[in-house]
Amino acid sequence: MARGKDIDGSMSVPTFYGKELRWKREAAGLSLDAFLEGSFYGKTYLSDIEHGERRMPIDLARHADRVLGTDGFFERRCEDVRKARKGSHAEYFVDVLELEKRALEIDEWGPMLIPGPLQLEPYIKAVILAAHPTESDEDVAAKVADRRERAWLFEDRQSPESWVVLHESILRDPILPPDEMADQLAHIVEVMCRRRALPQVLLRNSGAHPFMMGTTRFLTFADAPPVMYTEGMYSGQLIDDPALVNCYAKAYGRLRAAALDPRASLKLIEQAAEDYRNGKLPA
């Protein structure tokens, strides 16, 4: 990746330890390749860690301590970094949080749920409590606040360009009372009309189609290869193998081809919001 010459270690705990790792590696006269010899990681991954954009896996921390002779320094600090970055987000999602800040474009597929940054508070609460019914009010409030902070991904003028494909069932099978569902869908319409994101709806009668599984996101960058993230209810996986990402990207193109065009999709979402507002299920 193209990088600046220096790293501001005061920005966060991850950047502090990332800068320390880079300083010790360079002081030892080791290139990225030389440092990584004997590990299973690539240069891009290590560079992201050194710039505080990925957390350091425990096995790589042990490798660093062994190669640099740092007496367990990086292994001990892994937990510090994990705590500093997690917040109320799931552990498997923290790398994605950093990557989306640098993305030029984000393409997303929602088979059952509206994407998180588009969700309003009632919708977020319903989703959280469905997966974690015993969650405390304080933890639910923290998760709601963290998810709403990510609204900038769709609402800011400087946000990444986005392409969002939603399954029609998201519109037809409400998880909220009619008025709240109307507000939620009207919010999607309002955000999409700002033209930073393009929506498509895949109709229920579309038959077999790619990604008949969990949520999927593609993130594209100016200075790095694209990555894909897929998520289930209690787990997520970040995929950065170029050949595999390319294979999934082609499948996403086929998914978009099977969906309604953006204009028709926006009208469908708008009509569903109006139906809920009038107290009836969308036709």
C-alpha positions, 0 to 999 in steps of 0.5 A: 500500500502507498503510505505516508512517511510517518505514523501518528502513534498518538491517534490510538492504541493500535497505531501506537503499537503499530508504530512501535513494531515498525520502529523496532523492525527497521531498527533491526534492519529488517525489510517487511519480507525479511521480518515475515520469513517463517510466518504465514502473513503477507506484506500488506497485512503487516503494513496494515498492522504497523499503521494501526489499521488491523489488530495484531494476531497473537501468533504474529505478535509471538513471531515479532517477539522472537524475531526482534528479541522483545521479550514478550512485549508484543504478545502482552500488548495484543490484549491492550489493542483488542480492548481499545478497538473493540468497543461494543462491536463483535471481535470479528468485525473490528478489522472491517471497521478500520477498513471501511474508513479507507474504502473508495467503494462499498458494495453490499448484499442484504438477504434478510436485514437492512445494512447496519449503517442504514438502520434506525434505532428501533430496527437496531434494537430489534435486531440486537435483541433477536440475537441477544435476548438477555442483553442489558439495557446499557449494552443495547444502548451502546450497540445502538450508538456504535451502529448509528455512528457508522451512518456516515458511510451512507449519509456523508458527502465524503463517504464511499460510493455504495451499491446496495442489493436488498432482498424483497423480503426485507420490505415485505416481512416487517420486524417493526410495527407499521409506523416504525417500519415506514420510518425505516424504509423512508429513511432508506429512500431519503439517504439513497436520494442523495446519490452516494449509494445506489439501491437494487431490490432482488424480487422474491420470484427471482429464483436461484441466485448467487449469495443465497447465504448471509450478509456480504460486503465488498470494499475497494481501496485506492492503494490496496486490493479489494476485500470481501466480508461475509457475516452470520449471526455470531461470526464473520470472515474477512477474505482478502485472497485476490483470486477468491475475492475476484470470484465472489465479485463476479457472482455479485455482478450476476446478483445485481443483474438479477435485481431490479434497476435502481430507479424501480427499486427506489420506487418499490421501497418508497411504496412499501414505506407508504403502505406501512404508513397507511397501516397495511402490508405492502402488496 
